[in-house]
Amino acid sequence: MYVMSCCKDQSFLKGRLCRYANIELSPSAGVLNYGQGVYEGMKANRTQDGRILLFRADQNAGRMRHGAERMCMPSPSIDQFIDAVKETVSANKRWIPPPGKGSLYVRPMLLGTGPILGLAPAPEYTFLVYVSPVGYYFKEGTAPLNLYIEEEYVRASPGGAGGVKSITNYAPVMKAIAKAKDRGFSDVLYLDAINKKYLEEVSSCNIFIVKGNVISTPATNGTILEGVTRKSIIEIAKDHGYQVEERPVAVDELVDADEVFCTGTAVGVALVGSITYRNKRIEFRSEGRLVCQQLYSTLVGLQTGRIEDKKGWTLEIN
């Protein structure tokens, strides 16, 4: 894994690779007491001819810097972030699955590791990167997901940190996920905190609905994470001739949707077979010529080198 540290009001300097191991923290570390931390998720893929590709690493680097600013943390530069990821992936390349068998998941983290008893930014920070080989995110694999719309709990509220990848955004959704999975659902789809009528996002991925040639997704307004896969799918969809709308999407629109899918680094592009809302199950097209399969095929083709990258999205690791 890769480790780099700095003090508050200073800049990160050169980090180092070390063996994957536990890290030592003070019981009063800012990240433990006040949740001062952000993280990223990305994947390295092996191509058919043996090359190793990263996908849009600059976008993850920029998102971490944006999140760090929101959480009052110094952050690595974009170049430092990318170099650290490249070094970590290169050092772990034997763990990258063969083409079509999975990816190497990359987890960069930025943590307030210095001790602080009062509610204030930590005096010291640690940036680290570790990796793990992964397959499918959901137990269903490529089978359509069955989502449950949650009305009791909300994922984020205006003015909060829902729009950044803060570690504090994830533990609160575990209760809703557990409740949904106990009832046989794959995951939870959340509504906006104010009106409880507009779609926000699934626990760890963005949501899209398809009607004819129009693909709609909730606009990122501070409560929804600006997913890198979301951003990529929007551009790919436009390239394929679809009209893409980023706007408030009312829950009532699900009844008329032809197709629904989720996007995220972990899930890729996942087809949604049904959404249950107020005990009513709404089903969507899950067979035949699907929009999400067309978009996913292009996305994976770019990520794995099967399609020529004319956008400059991939980065080869030696």
Solvent accessible surface area in square Angstrom, and as a share of the most:
residue,aa,sasa,rsa
1,M,23,0.10
2,Y,8,0.03
3,V,28,0.16
4,M,6,0.03
5,S,71,0.46
6,C,14,0.08
7,C,58,0.35
8,K,86,0.37
9,D,131,0.68
10,Q,112,0.50
11,S,86,0.55
12,F,8,0.03
13,L,137,0.68
14,K,159,0.67
15,G,10,0.10
16,R,149,0.55
17,L,73,0.36
18,C,40,0.24
19,R,211,0.77
20,Y,157,0.60
21,A,57,0.45
22,N,153,0.78
23,I,78,0.40
24,E,174,0.78
25,L,54,0.27
26,S,39,0.25
27,P,122,0.77
28,S,30,0.19
29,A,0,0.00
30,G,1,0.01
31,V,18,0.10
32,L,107,0.53
33,N,73,0.37
34,Y,85,0.32
35,G,13,0.12
36,Q,16,0.07
37,G,0,0.00
38,V,2,0.01
39,Y,26,0.10
40,E,1,0.00
41,G,2,0.02
42,M,5,0.02
43,K,40,0.17
44,A,0,0.00
45,N,13,0.06
46,R,58,0.21
47,T,4,0.02
48,Q,160,0.71
49,D,104,0.54
50,G,43,0.42
51,R,87,0.32
52,I,9,0.05
53,L,7,0.03
54,L,0,0.00
55,F,17,0.07
56,R,16,0.06
57,A,4,0.03
58,D,68,0.35
59,Q,48,0.21
60,N,3,0.01
61,A,1,0.01
62,G,29,0.27
63,R,28,0.10
64,M,3,0.01
65,R,102,0.37
66,H,108,0.48
67,G,1,0.01
68,A,1,0.00
69,E,129,0.58
70,R,106,0.39
71,M,31,0.14
72,C,84,0.50
73,M,14,0.06
74,P,26,0.17
75,S,24,0.16
76,P,2,0.01
77,S,44,0.29
78,I,69,0.35
79,D,101,0.52
80,Q,50,0.22
81,F,2,0.01
82,I,27,0.14
83,D,71,0.37
84,A,0,0.00
85,V,0,0.00
86,K,64,0.27
87,E,56,0.25
88,T,0,0.00
89,V,0,0.00
90,S,36,0.23
91,A,50,0.39
92,N,27,0.14
93,K,98,0.41
94,R,174,0.64
95,W,130,0.46
96,I,7,0.04
97,P,19,0.12
98,P,79,0.50
99,P,41,0.26
100,G,82,0.78
101,K,152,0.64
102,G,25,0.24
103,S,12,0.08
104,L,0,0.00
105,Y,35,0.13
106,V,0,0.00
107,R,52,0.19
108,P,0,0.00
109,M,38,0.17
110,L,0,0.00
111,L,11,0.06
112,G,0,0.00
113,T,21,0.12
114,G,0,0.00
115,P,68,0.43
116,I,40,0.20
117,L,154,0.77
118,G,44,0.42
119,L,151,0.75
120,A,48,0.37
121,P,49,0.31
122,A,0,0.00
123,P,46,0.29
124,E,82,0.37
125,Y,1,0.00
126,T,17,0.10
127,F,0,0.00
128,L,8,0.04
129,V,0,0.00
130,Y,60,0.23
131,V,26,0.15
132,S,48,0.31
133,P,62,0.39
134,V,50,0.29
135,G,49,0.48
136,Y,155,0.59
137,Y,112,0.43
138,F,18,0.07
139,K,198,0.84
140,E,49,0.22
141,G,25,0.24
142,T,107,0.62
143,A,48,0.37
144,P,49,0.31
145,L,2,0.01
146,N,41,0.21
147,L,0,0.00
148,Y,31,0.12
149,I,3,0.02
150,E,3,0.01
151,E,54,0.24
152,E,121,0.54
153,Y,62,0.24
154,V,59,0.34
155,R,22,0.08
156,A,13,0.10
157,S,52,0.33
158,P,85,0.53
159,G,75,0.72
160,G,31,0.30
161,A,21,0.17
162,G,1,0.01
163,G,15,0.14
164,V,7,0.04
165,K,27,0.11
166,S,0,0.00
167,I,47,0.24
168,T,59,0.34
169,N,15,0.08
170,Y,38,0.14
171,A,63,0.49
172,P,85,0.54
173,V,8,0.05
174,M,123,0.55
175,K,133,0.56
176,A,0,0.00
177,I,36,0.18
178,A,54,0.42
179,K,69,0.29
180,A,0,0.00
181,K,111,0.47
182,D,128,0.66
183,R,124,0.45
184,G,62,0.60
185,F,28,0.12
186,S,5,0.03
187,D,6,0.03
188,V,0,0.00
189,L,0,0.00
190,Y,1,0.01
191,L,3,0.01
192,D,16,0.08
193,A,27,0.21
194,I,125,0.64
195,N,86,0.44
196,K,66,0.28
197,K,92,0.39
198,Y,66,0.25
199,L,3,0.02
200,E,12,0.05
201,E,5,0.02
202,V,0,0.00
203,S,4,0.03
204,S,46,0.30
205,C,4,0.03
206,N,8,0.04
207,I,1,0.00
208,F,1,0.00
209,I,9,0.04
210,V,1,0.00
211,K,111,0.47
212,G,53,0.51
213,N,83,0.43
214,V,43,0.25
215,I,1,0.00
216,S,4,0.03
217,T,1,0.00
218,P,6,0.04
219,A,32,0.25
220,T,38,0.22
221,N,109,0.56
222,G,39,0.38
223,T,8,0.04
224,I,4,0.02
225,L,16,0.08
226,E,106,0.48
227,G,10,0.09
228,V,13,0.08
229,T,8,0.05
230,R,12,0.05
231,K,96,0.41
232,S,0,0.00
233,I,0,0.00
234,I,14,0.07
235,E,65,0.29
236,I,2,0.01
237,A,1,0.01
238,K,113,0.48
239,D,91,0.47
240,H,74,0.33
241,G,52,0.50
242,Y,25,0.10
243,Q,97,0.43
244,V,23,0.13
245,E,52,0.23
246,E,86,0.38
247,R,70,0.26
248,P,90,0.57
249,V,1,0.00
250,A,20,0.15
251,V,6,0.03
252,D,104,0.54
253,E,53,0.24
254,L,0,0.00
255,V,88,0.51
256,D,93,0.48
257,A,13,0.10
258,D,42,0.22
259,E,0,0.00
260,V,0,0.00
261,F,0,0.00
262,C,0,0.00
263,T,0,0.00
264,G,10,0.10
265,T,38,0.22
266,A,31,0.24
267,V,22,0.12
268,G,13,0.12
269,V,14,0.08
270,A,15,0.12
271,L,19,0.10
272,V,0,0.00
273,G,11,0.11
274,S,0,0.00
275,I,0,0.00
276,T,11,0.06
277,Y,32,0.12
278,R,161,0.59
279,N,134,0.68
280,K,123,0.52
281,R,130,0.47
282,I,19,0.10
283,E,116,0.52
284,F,16,0.07
285,R,106,0.39
286,S,42,0.27
287,E,141,0.63
288,G,63,0.61
289,R,179,0.65
290,L,4,0.02
291,V,9,0.05
292,C,4,0.02
293,Q,102,0.46
294,Q,51,0.23
295,L,0,0.00
296,Y,83,0.32
297,S,54,0.35
298,T,26,0.15
299,L,1,0.00
300,V,41,0.24
301,G,0,0.00
302,L,8,0.04
303,Q,36,0.16
304,T,31,0.18
305,G,29,0.28
306,R,147,0.53
307,I,60,0.30
308,E,128,0.57
309,D,40,0.21
310,K,170,0.72
311,K,74,0.31
312,G,66,0.64
313,W,21,0.07
314,T,33,0.19
315,L,61,0.30
316,E,80,0.36
317,I,9,0.05
318,N,152,0.78
